[in-house]
Each structure stands twice: as structure tokens, then as C-alpha cells.
Amino acid sequence: MDLQSPEALGEIQQTLLKQDAFLLGARNEDPSDLARAALVTASGEQPGCPAAAVLNGITRSTRRDLHPALPDSNNQWVSDGLPAWIELRWPSKKRFSEVRLTFDTGFQRELTLTMSELYNRKMLRGPQPETIADYRLVWDNGSLQVRGNYQRLRVHRLPQPAVSGRLRVEILKTNGDPYARLFEIRVYP
């Protein structure tokens, strides 16, 4: 394989994005991602943070002042309270065995190893308040529950493939924030 061909570069780019890398100007265009063909609804949303943002393919908040190619956008769904839910619906049933969720983990705050008390006082040690802690994935005839999450990217490989026309993420609790925050949902066969 010629790694400099446009096809190979595109495949590498999509693999990096799937693993939660941020590539300036790139977005999820993975043809295997079933979520891209779904309709998104939610229990509620904050202004400027619509449910549809989980499918826009960008997993970071972006600001034009950092780079002119970036739009000013939150690129995430933010609920209007807790508990909350967000749902993907397809016109026909899909078979899937993997669900990937990308949560907000407070990238806007500095977190670093330092001896400086000035920086140490500003840092929140431990699970970040924005991160969804307890949630449930629900589909026709099945569900999966998670408690105590603190990770940004969660990959759920289902014990058996699901066949469903919908996938709902029910958010029960965060690590302290009063709103659910979700950057991306991906679904794979």
C-alpha cells in the first residue's frame, strides 16, 4: 500500500479520528459508522449545543481565535438537566456490535504535572465534573449499564450483536456537573 496515496492517507486520518485524535479541519467520515445515517433526538438541549452535534464529526470545542480554519463551536450536545437521554434512530433496523462514546473531560482546563502552587491550585484532581459517570445504553431487547466512568473515550463491544432501529444513551449522573455533555456517538457493525 502506498502510504502517500489519498486513499491511504484518508484511511489513516479516519483511524486516528476514531481513536479520539484531533486533526485540524478533519471530521468523522467513516463509512462504517452507522450513527452517521441516524436521526438524533434528545430529552432537551442547551442553546448552541444541539443533540445533532454528536454527529458533526468533531470531538473538541473549537475557537476561531486559536486558528482561522476553526469555527466557533461547542461541537457537543449539552442536556438541559439530569437525568437526560439522547437517541439515534434509523429508518430500518441495523445490526451493530460496537458503540463508541466521546465524553467531555474538561479539556478547557489546564491539567499538568508541575511544582508550581499557582497552577496546582487551579487544577481539579480526579474525575472531571463534566464527565458522564453513570449511564445506560438501551436498544431493542437489550441494554448495558456503566457506573463510575471517568474516561473520555468509551468503547463498548457488545457480548452479542444487537439488531435495533434505535440506540439510546440514558445519562443518570455526571462527576459533578448539572448537565450531560457528549461530543460523539459512533456505532459499528
C-alpha positions as CSV (number, residue, x, y, z in Angstrom):
1,M,0.0,0.0,0.0
2,D,1.3,3.4,-0.9
3,L,1.0,5.4,2.3
4,Q,1.1,8.7,0.4
5,S,-1.9,7.9,-1.7
6,P,-5.0,10.0,-1.0
7,E,-6.9,6.8,-0.1
8,A,-4.3,5.6,2.4
9,L,-4.0,9.0,3.9
10,G,-7.8,9.2,4.3
11,E,-7.9,5.8,5.9
12,I,-5.1,6.7,8.4
13,Q,-6.9,10.0,9.1
14,Q,-10.2,8.2,9.9
15,T,-8.4,5.7,12.1
16,L,-6.8,8.5,14.1
17,L,-10.2,10.3,14.5
18,K,-11.8,7.0,15.6
19,Q,-9.2,6.7,18.4
20,D,-10.0,10.3,19.5
21,A,-7.2,12.2,17.9
22,F,-7.9,15.8,16.8
23,L,-6.8,16.7,13.3
24,L,-7.3,20.3,12.2
25,G,-10.0,20.5,9.6
26,A,-10.8,16.8,9.7
27,R,-14.1,15.2,10.8
28,N,-15.6,11.7,11.0
29,E,-16.4,10.5,7.5
30,D,-16.1,6.8,8.4
31,P,-18.4,4.9,6.0
32,S,-18.7,2.0,8.5
33,D,-20.1,4.3,11.3
34,L,-23.8,3.6,11.3
35,A,-24.5,6.6,13.5
36,R,-23.9,8.9,10.6
37,A,-27.1,7.8,9.0
38,A,-29.3,8.1,12.1
39,L,-31.7,10.8,13.2
40,V,-30.8,12.3,16.6
41,T,-33.3,13.4,19.3
42,A,-32.8,14.2,23.0
43,S,-34.7,14.9,26.2
44,G,-33.6,18.5,26.0
45,E,-30.6,20.7,25.0
46,Q,-28.8,23.9,25.9
47,P,-28.8,26.7,23.3
48,G,-25.9,26.3,20.9
49,C,-25.3,22.7,22.0
50,P,-27.8,20.7,20.0
51,A,-28.3,16.9,20.0
52,A,-27.3,16.8,16.3
53,A,-23.7,17.9,17.3
54,V,-22.9,14.3,18.3
55,L,-22.9,13.5,14.6
56,N,-20.9,16.5,13.2
57,G,-17.7,14.5,13.3
58,I,-15.7,16.9,15.5
59,T,-14.9,15.9,19.1
60,R,-13.5,19.1,20.6
61,S,-14.8,22.6,21.2
62,T,-13.2,24.9,18.6
63,R,-12.5,28.6,18.6
64,R,-11.6,30.8,15.6
65,D,-9.2,32.8,17.7
66,L,-7.0,29.7,18.0
67,H,-6.9,29.0,14.3
68,P,-8.7,30.8,11.4
69,A,-9.8,27.4,9.9
70,L,-11.8,26.6,13.1
71,P,-15.4,27.7,13.6
72,D,-16.5,28.9,17.0
73,S,-18.5,25.8,18.1
74,N,-19.0,23.7,21.1
75,N,-19.4,20.6,18.9
76,Q,-21.2,18.8,21.6
77,W,-24.7,18.1,23.0
78,V,-25.4,19.5,26.4
79,S,-28.6,18.5,28.1
80,D,-30.9,20.8,29.9
81,G,-30.6,18.9,33.2
82,L,-30.3,15.4,34.6
83,P,-31.4,12.7,34.1
84,A,-31.2,13.1,30.4
85,W,-31.2,11.0,27.2
86,I,-30.0,11.2,23.6
87,E,-31.2,8.7,21.0
88,L,-30.2,7.6,17.5
89,R,-33.0,6.3,15.2
90,W,-32.6,4.6,11.9
91,P,-35.4,4.1,9.3
92,S,-34.7,0.4,9.4
93,K,-33.2,-1.9,11.9
94,K,-29.4,-2.1,12.0
95,R,-27.1,-4.8,13.2
96,F,-24.3,-3.4,15.5
97,S,-21.8,-4.8,18.0
98,E,-19.8,-1.8,19.0
99,V,-20.7,1.6,20.4
100,R,-18.2,4.4,21.0
101,L,-18.9,7.4,23.1
102,T,-16.7,10.5,23.5
103,F,-17.4,12.5,26.6
104,D,-16.4,16.0,27.7
105,T,-13.5,15.7,30.2
106,G,-12.8,19.4,30.7
107,F,-10.1,20.0,28.0
108,Q,-10.7,23.7,28.5
109,R,-8.9,23.5,31.9
110,E,-5.2,23.1,32.3
111,L,-4.1,19.9,33.8
112,T,-0.3,19.3,34.1
113,L,2.4,18.0,36.3
114,T,4.0,20.9,38.0
115,M,5.7,22.0,41.2
116,S,4.1,25.5,40.9
117,E,1.4,26.1,43.6
118,L,-0.1,28.7,41.3
119,Y,-1.0,26.0,38.7
120,N,-1.8,23.3,41.3
121,R,-4.4,25.4,43.0
122,K,-6.3,25.8,39.6
123,M,-6.3,22.1,38.8
124,L,-9.1,19.7,39.6
125,R,-7.6,16.4,40.5
126,G,-9.6,13.2,39.8
127,P,-12.6,12.7,37.6
128,Q,-13.6,15.9,35.9
129,P,-17.0,17.3,36.8
130,E,-18.2,17.4,33.1
131,T,-17.6,13.8,32.5
132,I,-20.6,11.5,32.5
133,A,-20.2,9.0,35.3
134,D,-23.3,6.7,35.2
135,Y,-25.2,5.9,32.0
136,R,-27.0,3.2,30.2
137,L,-27.1,2.1,26.6
138,V,-30.6,0.9,25.5
139,W,-31.7,-0.7,22.3
140,D,-34.5,-3.1,21.2
141,N,-34.3,-6.1,23.5
142,G,-31.1,-5.1,25.3
143,S,-29.2,-2.7,27.5
144,L,-25.8,-2.1,29.1
145,Q,-25.2,-0.1,32.2
146,V,-22.0,1.7,33.3
147,R,-21.2,3.2,36.7
148,G,-18.3,5.3,37.8
149,N,-16.9,6.3,34.4
150,Y,-14.2,9.0,34.3
151,Q,-12.8,8.3,30.8
152,R,-13.2,10.4,27.7
153,L,-13.5,7.7,25.1
154,R,-15.5,4.6,26.0
155,V,-15.7,1.7,23.6
156,H,-18.4,-0.8,24.3
157,R,-18.2,-4.1,22.4
158,L,-21.5,-5.8,22.9
159,P,-21.4,-9.5,24.0
160,Q,-23.8,-10.3,21.2
161,P,-24.6,-8.1,18.1
162,A,-27.8,-6.0,18.6
163,V,-30.4,-5.7,15.9
164,S,-32.4,-2.5,16.5
165,G,-33.8,0.6,14.9
166,R,-32.6,2.8,17.8
167,L,-29.9,3.3,20.3
168,R,-30.5,5.5,23.4
169,V,-27.9,6.8,25.8
170,E,-29.5,7.5,29.2
171,I,-27.4,9.7,31.4
172,L,-28.0,9.2,35.1
173,K,-25.2,11.1,36.7
174,T,-22.0,13.1,36.0
175,N,-19.0,13.6,38.2
176,G,-20.5,16.9,39.4
177,D,-21.8,18.9,36.5
178,P,-25.6,19.5,36.4
179,Y,-25.7,18.8,32.6
180,A,-24.8,15.8,30.5
181,R,-22.1,16.6,27.9
182,L,-21.4,14.3,24.9
183,F,-19.2,15.0,21.9
184,E,-19.8,12.0,19.8
185,I,-21.6,8.7,19.3
186,R,-20.3,6.1,16.9
187,V,-21.9,2.8,16.1
188,Y,-20.3,-0.1,14.2
189,P,-21.4,-3.4,12.8
